């Protein structure tokens, strides 16, 4: 199944508009953040050419996303990071054996169809009843970026000088349709690397232009 990542600029002309389509989500995020003693979702003054538009930034398939999560958990738990052709029981065992560890990970503990990352730095994903009933745990862009940098060497990626990010989807994709094919890469972790590059591009742009990352 296809998965798109979108960047939503956290600019005043959108966030303070009565027609803001993300108003309910932002209110829930603010409640969760303040409840944890954190600042609310930042809102910036709109600057053309800097803040950007609501647009897809990356696309991949859900299995590949779970491949990357598997690699992260293996590395975090001090186990050998090995390539796989399909999701198997070892991933489920990892999630069960290291459940508390998985729930502290911005990369792993996330609802993929409706969740978000906001450019506020906090240690572990936030989860309230309101969040779990809606889009799922709220992630930190900074936390996601740290975890991506941690797993990168196991995939043959230099986090300080990563390869170019894949081209963003030209149009939104639906859950039912297949994701775009992974670019040619003879690395055994080609699918994990493709997702890593997409998430890394989203995270760096989220911080650079003041946007939240939204799954669709």
C-alpha positions as CSV (number, residue, x, y, z in Angstrom):
1,X,0.0,0.0,0.0
2,X,1.2,3.5,-0.8
3,X,2.1,6.0,1.9
4,X,2.6,9.8,1.3
5,X,4.3,12.3,3.5
6,X,3.1,15.9,3.3
7,X,4.6,19.1,4.7
8,X,2.1,21.5,6.2
9,X,3.5,25.0,6.7
10,X,2.9,26.3,10.2
11,X,2.3,29.8,9.1
12,X,-0.2,32.3,10.5
13,X,-2.2,32.7,7.3
14,X,-3.0,29.0,7.5
15,X,-3.0,28.3,11.2
16,X,-5.1,31.4,12.2
17,X,-7.5,31.0,9.3
18,X,-11.1,30.1,10.3
19,X,-11.0,27.7,7.4
20,X,-7.8,25.9,8.6
21,X,-8.5,22.2,7.7
22,X,-6.0,21.2,10.5
23,X,-7.6,23.2,13.3
24,X,-8.8,20.2,15.3
25,X,-5.6,18.4,14.9
26,X,-3.5,21.4,16.0
27,X,-5.7,21.9,19.0
28,X,-5.2,18.3,20.1
29,X,-1.5,18.6,19.6
30,X,-1.3,21.8,21.6
31,X,-3.3,20.2,24.4
32,X,-0.9,17.2,24.5
33,X,2.2,19.4,24.4
34,X,1.1,21.7,27.1
35,X,0.0,18.8,29.2
36,X,3.5,17.5,29.0
37,X,4.9,20.9,30.0
38,X,6.1,21.7,26.4
39,X,5.5,24.7,24.2
40,X,2.6,24.6,21.8
41,X,3.0,24.0,18.1
42,X,5.0,27.0,16.7
43,X,3.3,29.3,14.3
44,X,5.5,31.5,12.0
45,X,4.9,34.7,10.0
46,X,4.4,33.8,6.4
47,X,7.4,34.4,4.1
48,X,6.9,33.6,0.4
49,X,9.6,31.4,-0.9
50,X,10.5,30.1,2.6
51,X,7.4,28.7,4.2
52,X,6.3,26.7,1.2
53,X,2.9,25.2,0.4
54,X,1.0,22.2,1.6
55,X,2.5,19.5,-0.7
56,X,3.8,15.9,-0.7
57,X,7.5,15.6,0.1
58,X,8.0,11.8,-0.1
59,X,6.2,8.6,-1.0
60,X,6.9,4.9,-0.2
61,X,5.1,1.7,0.7
62,X,4.0,0.6,4.2
63,X,6.1,-2.6,4.1
64,X,9.2,-0.6,3.4
65,X,8.5,1.7,6.3
66,X,8.2,-1.3,8.6
67,X,11.5,-2.6,7.2
68,X,13.1,0.6,8.3
69,X,11.5,0.4,11.7
70,X,12.8,-3.2,12.1
71,X,16.3,-2.1,11.2
72,X,16.1,0.7,13.8
73,X,14.9,-1.7,16.6
74,X,17.6,-4.2,15.7
75,X,20.3,-1.6,15.9
76,X,18.9,0.0,19.1
77,X,18.8,-3.3,20.8
78,X,22.3,-4.2,19.8
79,X,21.3,-7.0,17.4
80,X,22.7,-7.6,13.9
81,X,20.8,-5.5,11.2
82,X,20.2,-8.0,8.4
83,X,18.2,-7.4,5.2
84,X,14.9,-9.2,4.6
85,X,12.7,-9.7,1.5
86,X,9.4,-9.6,3.4
87,X,8.1,-8.9,6.9
88,X,8.3,-11.9,9.1
89,X,7.9,-13.1,12.6
90,X,11.2,-11.6,13.8
91,X,9.7,-8.1,13.5
92,X,6.6,-9.0,15.5
93,X,8.9,-10.6,18.1
94,X,10.9,-7.4,18.3
95,X,7.8,-5.3,18.8
96,X,6.6,-7.7,21.6
97,X,10.0,-8.2,23.3
98,X,10.9,-4.5,23.2
99,X,7.4,-3.0,23.5
100,X,8.4,-0.2,25.9
101,X,11.4,0.6,23.7
102,X,9.3,0.8,20.6
103,X,6.8,3.1,22.3
104,X,9.6,5.5,23.1
105,X,10.6,5.7,19.4
106,X,9.3,8.5,17.2
107,X,10.1,6.4,14.1
108,X,8.5,3.2,15.3
109,X,5.5,4.2,17.4
110,X,3.4,6.1,15.0
111,X,0.0,5.8,13.2
112,X,0.9,5.8,9.5
113,X,-2.4,6.8,8.0
114,X,-3.1,9.9,10.0
115,X,-0.3,10.8,12.3
116,X,2.0,13.8,12.4
117,X,5.4,15.1,13.5
118,X,5.8,18.7,14.8
119,X,9.0,20.8,15.0
120,X,9.0,20.7,18.9
121,X,11.8,18.8,20.6
122,X,10.7,16.2,23.1
123,X,12.1,12.8,24.2
124,X,9.4,10.3,23.5
125,X,6.1,10.3,21.4
126,X,3.2,11.9,23.2
127,X,0.0,9.9,23.6
128,X,-3.2,11.1,25.1
129,X,-6.7,9.6,24.9
130,X,-7.6,12.3,22.3
131,X,-4.5,11.6,20.2
132,X,-4.9,7.8,20.3
133,X,-8.5,8.1,19.3
134,X,-7.6,10.2,16.3
135,X,-4.2,10.3,14.6
136,X,-2.2,8.4,17.1
137,X,0.9,9.3,19.1
138,X,2.4,12.7,18.3
139,X,6.0,12.6,17.1
140,X,8.8,15.2,17.3
141,X,10.6,16.1,14.1
142,X,13.8,16.5,16.0
143,X,13.3,13.1,17.7
144,X,12.7,11.5,14.3
145,X,15.8,13.1,12.8
146,X,17.9,11.8,15.7
147,X,16.6,8.3,15.2
148,X,17.2,8.4,11.4
149,X,20.8,9.5,12.0
150,X,21.2,6.6,14.5
151,X,20.1,3.9,12.1
152,X,21.8,5.4,9.0
153,X,25.2,3.7,9.3
154,X,23.5,0.2,9.4
155,X,22.0,1.0,6.0
156,X,25.2,2.3,4.5
157,X,24.2,5.9,4.7
158,X,26.4,8.7,6.0
159,X,23.9,10.9,7.9
160,X,26.2,13.9,7.5
161,X,26.2,13.5,3.7
162,X,23.3,11.4,2.6
163,X,22.4,10.7,-1.0
164,X,19.9,12.9,-2.8
165,X,16.3,12.5,-1.7
166,X,13.9,10.7,-4.0
167,X,11.6,12.8,-6.2
168,X,8.4,13.8,-4.4
169,X,5.2,12.2,-5.7
170,X,3.6,14.2,-8.5
171,X,0.1,13.6,-7.1
172,X,-1.4,12.1,-4.0
173,X,-1.6,8.3,-3.9
174,X,-4.4,6.3,-2.3
175,X,-4.0,3.5,0.2
176,X,-5.2,1.0,-2.2
177,X,-2.8,1.6,-5.1
178,X,0.8,0.4,-5.2
179,X,3.5,2.8,-4.2
180,X,5.9,4.1,-6.8
181,X,8.8,1.7,-7.5
182,X,12.0,2.1,-5.5
183,X,14.8,3.7,-7.6
184,X,17.5,1.3,-8.8
185,X,19.8,0.6,-5.9
186,X,21.9,-2.6,-5.6
187,X,22.2,-2.2,-1.9
188,X,20.6,-5.0,0.1
189,X,18.8,-2.3,2.2
190,X,17.4,-0.5,-0.9
191,X,13.8,-0.3,0.4
192,X,14.9,0.8,3.9
193,X,17.2,3.4,2.3
194,X,14.4,4.8,0.1
195,X,12.1,5.3,3.1
196,X,15.0,6.8,5.2
197,X,15.8,9.3,2.5
198,X,12.1,10.4,2.2
199,X,11.7,10.7,6.0
200,X,15.1,12.6,6.2
201,X,14.0,15.0,3.5
202,X,10.7,15.6,5.3
203,X,12.4,16.1,8.7
204,X,15.1,18.5,7.5
205,X,12.5,20.6,5.6
206,X,10.2,20.5,8.6
207,X,12.8,22.1,10.7
208,X,14.2,24.4,8.0
209,X,10.9,26.0,7.0
210,X,8.7,25.5,10.0
211,X,6.3,22.8,8.9
212,X,4.6,19.7,10.4
213,X,4.9,16.3,8.7
214,X,1.6,14.6,8.0
215,X,1.1,11.0,6.8
216,X,-1.7,10.3,4.3
